């Protein structure tokens, strides 16, 4: 059975507000960069978060993943059990943005400290 993928993806209201604040504070050049960073952070931590509550649509899939590299990474690292890769991307981004905001105090974050070292 084929999964219908969304063309628009989003975040919870909480994560959207946090992402917007990080952009306003010039931590991010674009909110889309933070969305992608959130996905990468969650993937690097091995997180498989729950569904996003009360989602706010923010980005087109084409903006976030024009070459489908994010989709490829998610499929390689997570068993989607027949679910949508971009719904999983929303969940990963939401978790990742919230986690980033916990480490963001208005000063630059050392991205190297976010990703666990491999042996």
C-alpha positions in Angstrom: 0.0 0.0 0.0 1.3 3.4 -1.0 1.5 6.2 1.6 0.3 9.6 0.6 2.9 12.2 1.7 1.9 15.7 2.7 3.0 18.7 0.7 3.0 20.9 3.8 4.6 20.2 7.2 4.7 22.0 10.5 5.4 22.1 14.2 3.5 22.4 17.5 2.6 25.9 18.5 5.3 25.7 21.3 8.1 24.6 18.9 7.0 27.2 16.3 7.3 30.0 18.9 10.7 28.7 20.0 11.9 28.5 16.5 10.6 32.0 15.7 12.4 33.3 18.8 15.7 31.7 17.8 15.3 33.4 14.3 14.5 36.7 15.9 17.6 36.5 18.1 19.7 35.8 15.0 20.7 32.3 16.0 19.2 31.1 12.7 19.3 32.8 9.3 16.0 31.1 8.4 13.5 29.2 10.4 13.8 26.4 7.8 17.4 25.9 8.9 16.3 25.4 12.5 13.6 22.9 11.3 16.3 20.9 9.5 18.6 21.1 12.4 15.9 19.9 14.7 15.4 16.8 12.5 19.1 16.2 12.4 19.4 16.5 16.2 16.6 14.1 16.8 18.0 11.6 14.3 21.5 11.8 15.9 20.0 11.1 19.3 18.0 8.1 18.1 14.8 9.7 19.1 11.4 8.5 17.8 9.0 11.1 19.2 5.3 10.9 19.6 2.8 12.7 17.3 2.9 16.5 17.3 0.0 17.9 19.2 -2.0 20.8 17.6 0.2 21.2 14.7 0.7 24.5 12.9 1.6 24.1 9.2 4.7 26.2 8.4 6.7 24.9 5.5 6.3 23.1 2.2 8.1 19.8 1.9 9.8 21.2 -1.2 11.4 24.0 0.9 12.6 21.7 3.7 13.7 18.7 1.6 14.1 19.7 -2.1 16.3 16.8 -2.9 14.6 14.3 -0.6 17.9 13.8 1.4 16.1 14.2 4.7 13.5 11.6 3.7 16.3 9.2 2.7 18.0 9.7 6.1 14.8 9.1 8.0 13.9 6.0 6.0 17.5 4.6 6.7 17.4 5.3 10.4 13.7 4.7 11.4 11.3 1.9 10.8 8.3 4.0 9.6 6.0 0.9 9.8 4.2 2.0 6.6 3.7 5.6 7.9 4.6 8.9 6.3 8.2 9.9 6.2 7.2 13.6 6.3 4.9 13.1 9.3 7.9 11.6 11.0 10.0 14.6 9.9 7.5 16.8 11.7 7.8 14.8 14.9 11.6 14.8 14.7 11.7 18.6 14.0 9.3 19.4 16.8 11.4 17.4 19.3 14.6 18.8 18.0 13.5 22.4 18.0 12.4 22.1 21.6 15.6 20.4 22.6 17.7 23.1 20.8 15.8 25.8 22.7 16.8 24.2 26.0 20.4 24.7 25.1 19.9 28.2 23.5 20.3 31.2 25.8 20.9 33.9 23.2 24.5 32.8 22.5 25.7 30.5 19.8 25.4 26.8 20.3 28.4 24.6 19.6 26.8 22.2 17.2 29.5 19.7 17.8 28.4 19.2 21.4 24.9 18.3 20.3 25.8 15.2 18.4 27.0 12.1 20.3 30.5 10.9 19.4 30.7 7.5 17.8 33.3 5.0 18.8 
